[in-house]
């Protein structure tokens, strides 16, 4: 079994040109506190931040190169900034990472599964997620337990969620 852990959140510096255009500062701070995921493989999530909390806007994976290189490639920077620029009120950006723990080669199939799961979870939270692939969720639900959207849960559903470890 492959082990993964959460790294982040990391604040990402945004540059505003004053004309409603945003760019991600290419000099992402790589101080000591960022080395916990800098050279590792795994998945990452860009999230916009407001006073109400964080919302995922893009989920990606890094199987061949380190997360830092994959997350901040030109295409990803452009897509994330375009998403933020159309919604002027979003001016904070964070990066979260799900990194593989331990030595050895990346567990590519696990990384693929994690990315798919994260995309589907993020799509439920944000219908405007940038991702175009892997957004089709399951065609089933357990009401009040899994994939059933918002709304009040029954007492049975709440109990089941606790029993199965979802809450």
C-alpha positions as CSV (number, residue, x, y, z in Angstrom):
1,X,0.0,0.0,0.0
2,X,1.2,3.5,-0.8
3,X,1.2,6.1,1.9
4,X,0.4,9.7,1.3
5,X,0.1,12.8,3.6
6,X,-1.2,16.3,3.4
7,X,1.2,19.2,2.9
8,X,0.1,22.8,3.0
9,X,-1.7,25.0,2.7
10,X,0.9,27.3,1.1
11,X,0.0,30.9,0.2
12,X,0.8,31.6,-3.4
13,X,1.8,35.1,-4.4
14,X,-0.4,36.8,-7.0
15,X,0.6,39.8,-9.0
16,X,-2.1,42.2,-10.1
17,X,-1.3,44.3,-13.2
18,X,-4.1,46.8,-12.3
19,X,-6.2,45.9,-15.3
20,X,-8.0,42.9,-13.8
21,X,-5.3,40.5,-14.9
22,X,-3.6,38.3,-12.4
23,X,-0.4,36.3,-12.6
24,X,1.2,33.8,-10.3
25,X,4.6,35.0,-9.1
26,X,7.1,32.6,-10.7
27,X,9.4,33.0,-7.6
28,X,7.1,30.8,-5.5
29,X,8.8,30.9,-2.1
30,X,10.9,27.8,-1.6
31,X,12.1,28.3,1.9
32,X,12.7,25.5,4.3
33,X,9.0,25.0,5.1
34,X,8.3,24.2,1.5
35,X,10.8,21.3,1.2
36,X,8.2,18.9,2.6
37,X,6.8,18.5,-0.8
38,X,9.2,20.2,-3.2
39,X,10.8,17.1,-4.7
40,X,7.9,14.6,-4.1
41,X,5.3,13.1,-6.3
42,X,1.6,13.1,-5.7
43,X,-1.4,15.4,-6.2
44,X,-2.1,19.1,-5.6
45,X,-5.1,21.4,-5.3
46,X,-5.2,25.1,-6.0
47,X,-7.9,26.8,-3.8
48,X,-9.2,30.3,-3.8
49,X,-9.5,31.8,-0.4
50,X,-12.1,34.2,1.0
51,X,-13.1,35.2,4.5
52,X,-15.7,32.4,4.3
53,X,-13.1,29.7,3.6
54,X,-11.3,27.9,0.8
55,X,-12.8,26.5,-2.4
56,X,-10.9,24.2,-4.8
57,X,-10.4,25.5,-8.3
58,X,-8.0,23.0,-9.9
59,X,-6.7,19.5,-9.0
60,X,-3.6,18.1,-10.7
61,X,-1.1,15.2,-10.3
62,X,2.6,15.0,-10.5
63,X,3.8,11.5,-11.4
64,X,6.8,12.2,-13.5
65,X,8.2,15.4,-12.0
66,X,8.0,17.1,-8.6
67,X,4.8,18.7,-7.6
68,X,6.4,22.1,-7.5
69,X,7.3,21.9,-11.2
70,X,4.0,20.4,-12.3
71,X,1.8,22.7,-10.3
72,X,3.6,25.9,-11.5
73,X,4.0,25.0,-15.2
74,X,2.9,27.7,-17.6
75,X,-0.5,26.0,-18.5
76,X,-1.5,25.6,-14.9
77,X,-0.5,29.2,-13.9
78,X,-2.5,30.5,-16.9
79,X,-5.6,28.5,-16.2
80,X,-5.7,29.3,-12.5
81,X,-5.1,33.0,-13.0
82,X,-7.8,33.1,-15.7
83,X,-10.2,31.5,-13.3
84,X,-9.4,34.0,-10.6
85,X,-9.3,37.1,-12.9
86,X,-12.9,36.6,-14.0
87,X,-14.0,36.7,-10.4
88,X,-12.3,39.9,-9.2
89,X,-13.2,39.3,-5.5
90,X,-10.9,36.3,-5.3
91,X,-7.5,37.6,-4.6
92,X,-5.9,34.9,-2.4
93,X,-4.7,31.6,-3.6
94,X,-3.4,28.6,-1.8
95,X,-1.7,25.4,-2.8
96,X,-2.4,22.1,-1.0
97,X,-0.5,18.9,-1.8
98,X,-1.1,15.2,-1.2
99,X,2.4,13.8,-1.2
100,X,3.8,10.3,-1.3
101,X,5.5,9.3,2.0
102,X,8.7,7.3,2.0
103,X,11.5,6.5,-0.4
104,X,11.3,4.8,-3.7
105,X,9.5,5.2,-7.0
106,X,6.2,7.0,-7.1
107,X,3.1,4.8,-6.9
108,X,1.6,6.0,-10.2
109,X,-1.6,4.0,-10.0
110,X,-2.4,5.3,-6.5
111,X,-1.6,8.9,-7.6
112,X,-4.1,8.5,-10.5
113,X,-6.8,7.1,-8.2
114,X,-6.2,10.0,-5.7
115,X,-6.4,12.6,-8.4
116,X,-9.7,11.1,-9.8
117,X,-11.2,11.1,-6.3
118,X,-10.0,14.6,-5.4
119,X,-11.4,16.0,-8.7
120,X,-14.8,14.4,-8.1
121,X,-14.9,15.6,-4.5
122,X,-13.8,19.1,-5.6
123,X,-16.4,19.2,-8.4
124,X,-19.1,18.6,-5.8
125,X,-17.8,21.6,-3.8
126,X,-17.2,23.8,-6.8
127,X,-19.2,23.2,-10.1
128,X,-16.9,25.7,-11.8
129,X,-13.8,23.6,-11.2
130,X,-11.2,24.2,-14.0
131,X,-10.6,20.4,-14.6
132,X,-12.2,19.1,-17.7
133,X,-11.2,15.4,-17.3
134,X,-12.3,12.9,-14.6
135,X,-15.2,15.2,-13.5
136,X,-17.9,12.6,-14.1
137,X,-18.7,11.3,-10.7
138,X,-20.4,8.1,-9.8
139,X,-23.9,7.5,-11.0
140,X,-25.1,6.4,-7.6
141,X,-25.5,7.8,-4.2
142,X,-26.3,6.8,-0.6
143,X,-28.7,9.5,0.6
144,X,-27.2,11.5,3.4
145,X,-24.0,9.4,3.3
146,X,-22.2,9.6,0.0
147,X,-22.5,11.7,-3.2
148,X,-25.9,13.0,-2.2
149,X,-25.2,16.8,-2.2
150,X,-26.3,19.1,0.5
151,X,-29.4,18.9,2.7
152,X,-30.4,17.5,6.1
153,X,-29.2,14.0,6.9
154,X,-31.4,11.4,8.6
155,X,-30.3,10.1,12.0
156,X,-29.6,6.8,10.4
157,X,-27.4,8.4,7.8
158,X,-25.5,10.4,10.4
159,X,-25.0,7.3,12.5
160,X,-23.8,5.3,9.5
161,X,-21.3,8.1,8.5
162,X,-19.8,8.0,12.0
163,X,-19.7,4.2,12.0
164,X,-17.9,4.0,8.6
165,X,-15.5,6.9,9.5
166,X,-16.8,9.7,7.3
167,X,-17.4,12.1,10.2
